[in-house]
Amino acid sequence: MMSTIIPIISVLSVFVFAPAIVFGFIFLSRKSKLRVEEIRYKRDIMALEIEKDRVHLQMIEAENKKYDRIIEDAGRR
């Protein structure tokens, strides 16, 4: 009985368990690389949103200066 179980276990080990472990590590490696790439894209998106907000603030400041000049000119007349 024991002599028939050992070859079955060794065949299962070689053809099932070992490849499952190897491919499992490859899958986890790819998954972690994709996660890092996703985080980089999110960082880039956030940087672009910050830049957009900075430009928007500059536009508001320029518009505010324009209205300040209009008010000062109207007060002089």
C-alpha positions in Angstrom: 0.0 0.0 0.0 2.7 2.4 1.0 4.8 1.6 -2.1 2.0 2.7 -4.4 1.3 6.0 -2.6 4.9 7.3 -2.8 5.1 7.3 -6.7 1.6 8.9 -6.9 2.7 11.6 -4.5 6.0 12.2 -6.3 4.2 12.5 -9.7 1.6 14.9 -8.2 4.5 16.9 -6.7 6.4 17.2 -9.9 3.5 17.8 -12.3 0.9 19.7 -10.1 2.3 21.2 -6.9 5.6 22.5 -8.2 4.2 24.2 -11.3 1.3 25.6 -9.2 3.8 27.2 -6.8 6.0 28.6 -9.6 3.1 30.0 -11.6 1.6 31.3 -8.4 4.7 33.4 -7.8 4.8 34.6 -11.4 1.1 35.6 -11.1 1.7 37.5 -7.8 4.8 39.2 -9.3 2.8 40.4 -12.3 0.0 41.5 -10.1 2.3 43.6 -7.9 3.9 45.1 -11.0 0.5 46.2 -12.3 -0.3 47.6 -8.8 2.9 49.7 -8.9 2.0 50.9 -12.4 -1.5 51.8 -11.3 -0.1 53.8 -8.4 2.2 55.7 -10.7 -0.7 56.6 -13.0 -2.7 57.8 -10.0 0.3 59.9 -8.9 0.6 61.4 -12.4 -3.1 62.2 -12.5 -2.9 63.9 -9.1 0.1 65.9 -10.2 -1.9 67.1 -13.3 -4.9 68.0 -11.2 -2.6 70.1 -8.9 -1.2 71.8 -11.9 -4.7 72.5 -13.3 -5.7 74.0 -10.0 -2.6 76.2 -9.9 -3.3 77.5 -13.4 -6.9 78.1 -12.4 -5.8 80.1 -9.4 -3.5 82.2 -11.6 -6.4 82.9 -13.9 -8.5 84.0 -11.0 -5.7 86.3 -9.7 -5.4 87.9 -13.1 -9.1 88.4 -13.3 -9.1 89.9 -9.8 -6.4 92.3 -10.8 -8.4 93.3 -13.9 -11.5 94.0 -11.8 -9.4 96.0 -9.3 -8.1 98.2 -12.1 -11.6 98.7 -13.4 -12.8 99.7 -9.9 -9.9 102.1 -9.3 -10.4 103.7 -12.7 -14.1 104.1 -12.0 -13.3 105.7 -8.6 -11.0 108.2 -10.2 -13.7 109.5 -12.5 
